[in-house]
Amino acid sequence: MAAVIALCCWISILTRQPGSPSTIWIASGVLAGVLMTSDRSKWRGYVLAAFVANVLVRALYGDAWYLVVGRGLASTLDALIVAFALAHYVGDVTDTARIKHVARVATSSTLVACVLSGTIAATFQAWFGGSPFGPIFAAWFASHTLGMVIFATLTGVARTLRLRLLGRPGHRIELLLSIVLTAATCFAVFAQSRYPLLFLVYPPLLYGAFRHRFSGVVFGVTTVAAIAIFETLAGHGPFQLIPNAVSTERILLLQVFIASTCMLALPVATVLTERDFLARRLREGERLYRTLADYSSDLVMRIAANGHHVYISPSAKDMLGWDLGELTRPRLDLVHPEDVAQVVDVLKTLYATGISSTMTYRARHEDGRYIWIEAHVQRVPSNTIGGLPEIIYSGRDVTRRVEAERALVENQRRLRAITDNLPAFVLHVDVNEIYTFANAPTYSVMGFGPAEIIGRSVREVVGEVIYAEIKPQIDRALHGETVSFEIERAFGGQHFHYQSTYVPEFDADNKVRGFYVMSSDITQLKRTEQELSLLARYDSLTGLANRFHFNERVELALARQRRNLQPLALLYLDIDSFKQINDRFGHAIGDAVLREFAQRLKDSLRETDFAARLGGDEFVVLVEDVDVPEVPELIAGKLIAAMQCGIMMGSSEIRVTTSVGIAFCRRLIASQDELLRIADATLYEAKAAGRNTCRTAIVDEASP
């Protein structure tokens, strides 16, 4: 840095007239360009090196001490002011998007810095040398402003562009020829002193700015400044035409000429560079928009004022089945007849008011069926100047959602019909113990109709005696616990048994919003409970033992283990991703899959093994008469293999896999709950391992 600044100072000093500042001061511009493109941690070293080099060159040249100190301090200070202003108000000066802001800050800070530094330099020379303040200040301000504008820009652009300063690949010869043309023109203008042909320099300079942006400006202005300065100092050029002009006046005119070249070329390069940036951003935006539209699953269209579709995304083919060419013209014939009026009205209103809207309508698929589309339409300006507004249309297939909503409404209707015809009463109670729902049978049980119950408190409806009895269960339900209990009541001189269940209702934040009450008359059930218990040991869907039967068998197996000290194993298995099967194919298919799964399960077991369905898609296999864990693992392997073959449901094949958790107990186990817990935890390990596999937990010590 010191060497570069020293060289720049020496060159600038050579261009000055005796007793006056230099024609153009290069060093301050170079220092400012380096600082504004460097990390601020390096500024102190750069500024110190520049100041020392500045002072040494002036001293070696023979300047007086007050010129060495005053001008050295001032010419270092103006570069620091410009660099600090750009760092503080702009930040990254290489950001093309902010080039106008960079230009504004750079221009204003240069003027302020050169005024301040000129004041310091002129004051030193006037105070200690007796020179007039005004001419020294004017000459200093002009030379430093020119140096800052030209060489700060040159240095900043050079450090930012590096090799790109030499032009884009393939255009460097053209840049060189542009510089040669500018140099030749400038040399021709300043090699003669007969004609005022300064304006001839501008065309090649502007050509370089148009073709090569800042590279053309930097090289062009530098070339013009160098030739103009040295030719003028040598006594050549148009400025010699001024009669009786002293050298100082010619230097001032030279500075004005160089400044005019900067003021002419720099704004052109700035505007063109910003235009290039905006064009690149526009092209990138169009590319991103096209990518999003082309690869979106939604149907995106741009609709002209005459109804023709200017753009249609490829997803139209997937959604509607029609080729894109068939959709370019208005196709109201594809809209369901019942929805045409709605679509036309929405589009007319949109064109008239500009208020975006969303509509849901049916459109005919190419195969003849209708699908539901939810479309958002918005009016946008035309791409052409003076053109009519257009519409951006974005639609998605919501057939499943509409069908689900209709199914929900139907289900609510069915739910009301079902609950009103249940041989039980169903109610909902909120957190304030106020009834918000009641089905029709509540009248026969409680003596109140639904309209008389809703909006009243539990205490008010049932009375103090019954309320005091059920209050503990209400509190448990409102604390998030499902509560089931039996209660006896006398109605109409008869004694009844009721089974009541309080099921808490949770909101999205898992807070209790209330609870559901389901109570049914179990008087007859109580009378026949024993008989039903004998018939209730097998699952009606699969034919396997149910949970009740399984509990009995496990208790017996644990008792035998305690007597004989023989190992036993429990296999806990379920169907992988069974919920997705239900969601995709429906519960009827899900039930069929459960039946086939249970049949394959039975076919894979030994005669001594006991299989049961606990509920949903959860199954267990109790294995006794086993000495090593390899035996239940072999059984698990057979079960997994048995499920590999797909299950045919009509024309569809459903792939089903199972995960198995094995609890192998060599020692006594505390309870069947502990046994189930171990097997269940091992099942989750198998799930975590990727499903369609098994994991074994070996229990060697008694559970606590």
C-alpha positions, 0 to 999 in steps of 0.5 A: 500500500505504501509503495502504491500510494508513493508512486501515485503521489509522485505521478500527481506531483509531476503534473502540478504547477509551481506553488499550486496543487496537482492537476489531478490527485491520484493517491486519495482516489486509490486509497478510498477505493482500497478502503471501501473494498476491504475489511475495516480491520485492515483500515488502520494499517492502510491509512497509516501506510498511505499517510507515511508514503504521502509525507515521505514523497512530498518531503523528498520532492522538497516541499516545505514542512507545512506543505508536507504536513498539511497536504499529507494529512488532508489528502489522507483524510478525504479518502478516509471520509469517503470510505467511512461514508460508504461503509456506514450508509451503504455497506456492500458497495459491490451490490449491483441492486444498490448502485444508485444509492452507492453513486449518491453517497459516493458523490456527496461524501466526495464533495464534503471530503474534498471541501474539508481537505481543501480547507485544511490544505489551503489554511496551512499554506495561507497561514505558514506560506502566505499564499492566498486561500481562495486559489489554493482551495479551488485548485485543491478541490478540483484536483482531489475531486477528479482524482476521487471520482476517477481513481476511487471508481477505478480502484473499487471496480478493479478490486471488485471485478478483478479479471472481469475488469478486462471485459467479458470473455469474448468481448475483451478485444472489443474493449481494447479496441474501444480504448484504442479508439478513445486514446487515438481520438483524444491524442488527435484532439490534443496533439493540435492547437488550432481547433476546439475539437474537445467534443470529439472525445465524447462519442468513443467514450460513450461508446465504451460506456454503453458497450462495456459499462464500468470497465469502458468508463474506467479505462476510457476516462483514465485514458482521456485524463492521462493524454489530456494532462500530459499534452496540456502540460507539454503546451499542446491541445485546444486550451492553447487557443485561449489568448493571454491565458496563464497556465493556472487558467489552462489547468482549471479548464483542463480539470473542468474538461476531465470532470465533464467526461466523468459526469458524462460517462459515469451516469450512463454506466450507472444507469446501464448497470442497474438496467442490467441488474433489473433485467437479470432479476426480471429474467430470474423472476420469470424463470422462477415463476415459470418453474413454479407454475410448470411444476405446481400440482395446481392448475395455473392459467393467465386469462386475457380479457377476451377469455383466451388462456394466454398461459396454461400450466402442464398440470391441467393435463393431469387434473382434467385429462385434456390436452393443453391445446384444447384449453386455450379458448374459453371452455364454459362447456366444461363447467357443470351446468349448475355452476356456470352462472356462478363462474361467469358472475365471479369473473364479471365481478372481478373484472369490474371491481378488481377484488380477488375471489375464490370459487368452488365449482365442478369441471368435466374431466376428459373421461366424462366425470366431474371433479370439484375445483377450488379456484382463486382468481385475481386481476392483474395488469396486462403485459402490454402497455395500454392493454386490458387487465388479465386474470391469474387463475390458480385452481386445485382439485378438491374433490376429496375434500368436498366429498369428505365435507359432504360425508361429514354433514351426512355423518352428522345427520346420521349421528343425530339419527343414530343417537336419537334412536339409541336405547341410551341417552347421550349428552355433552357437558362443557367445562362449566358443567352446562349441557350442550347436547342431548339426544331424544331418549334423555326424555324417557330417562331423565324426564326432560326433553333435549330443548329443556336440558341444553343450556342448563347446569348438571346440578340444576337438571339432576338435583342435589342428591344425584349431583353429589353422587356423580360429582367425583366422576365429573371432576375426573372427566374434567381433568382429562380422565375417561370414567366408567361406572354403574349407577342404580336408579328407580323410575316409575316404581321399577329398579334399573341399572345404568352403565355410564361413561364420561369421555373427556373432549380435548381441544387442539391444545390438549385442554379439556373442553368438556366431556361426553356422557353415554348412559345405557340401561344394563338391567337386562345385561346384568341378568344375563351377564353370566350367560353372555360372558361365556359367549364373549370369548371370541372376536366376531370379525376374525374368529380369534380369541378376544382380549377377555379370553386372552386374559384368562389364558395368560393368567393360567399360563403365568400360574403354570410358569410359577409352578413349573418354572418353565419359560414362556413367550408372548408375541405382540404384533400388528399390521404395519401402516394399517391406518393408511389402508383404512384411510385409502380403501375404507373400513370394509376393506380394512376389515377384510384385511384383518380377517385375512391377516388372522387366517394367515396368523392361525395357519402359521402357528403350532397347535399348542400356540394361542392367538388372540386379537386385542383390538384394532390391528393388534394381535398376540400369540402366547407360546408355552413349552419353549426353552430357547428364544429361537423358537418364538423368533422362528414363529415370528419369522414364519408370521412375517413371511406369511404376510409377504404375499399380497392380499387381493381385494377385487382387482387391487392387491394390498401389500401387508407387512407385520412387525413383531415384538417378543417377550421371552421370559425365563424367570417369573413375570409379575403380571400379564400387564408387565408381560404385555408391556415388555412385548409392546415395548419390543414391538415399538423397537421393531417399528423403529427398526423399519417395520416388517421385522421382529425384536426380542426382549429376554427377561432373566430376572423377575420383574419388580 
